[in-house]
Amino acid sequence: MESIIYLIPIAFFVAAIGLGAFIWTVKSKQYEDPKGAANRILIEDDDKPLL
């Protein structure tokens, strides 16, 4: 039961790091154009491979 005294603050610390990383990705606009990335897969490039 003593270990819970250490585990709860560690869990909060890890959760805070995860939340901070998520907020950072939202602020840096990582999720701006999800449909554009999905459509880019369907575009054919005219570039031919070198080999």
C-alpha positions in Angstrom: 0.0 0.0 0.0 3.0 2.3 0.5 3.8 2.2 -3.2 0.6 3.9 -4.1 2.0 7.1 -2.5 4.7 7.1 -5.2 2.6 5.7 -8.1 -0.2 8.3 -8.1 2.1 11.4 -8.5 4.0 9.5 -11.2 0.8 8.8 -13.0 -0.3 12.4 -12.8 3.1 13.5 -14.1 3.0 11.1 -17.1 -0.6 12.2 -17.9 0.5 15.9 -17.7 3.3 15.2 -20.2 0.8 13.5 -22.6 -1.7 16.3 -22.3 1.1 18.9 -22.9 2.2 17.0 -26.0 -1.4 16.9 -27.3 -1.8 20.6 -26.7 1.5 21.3 -28.5 0.4 19.3 -31.5 -2.9 21.2 -31.7 -1.2 24.6 -31.4 1.4 23.7 -34.1 -1.5 22.8 -36.4 -0.7 19.1 -36.9 -4.4 18.3 -37.4 -5.3 21.1 -39.9 -6.0 19.2 -43.1 -6.9 15.5 -42.6 -8.9 15.2 -45.8 -6.0 16.6 -47.9 -3.7 13.9 -46.7 -6.3 11.2 -47.5 -6.7 12.6 -51.0 -3.0 12.9 -51.7 -2.7 9.1 -51.7 -5.0 8.9 -54.8 -3.1 11.4 -56.9 -0.9 9.8 -59.5 2.6 11.2 -60.0 4.0 11.4 -63.5 7.5 10.7 -62.2 8.9 7.5 -63.5 11.3 5.5 -61.3 15.0 5.7 -62.3 15.4 1.9 -62.6 
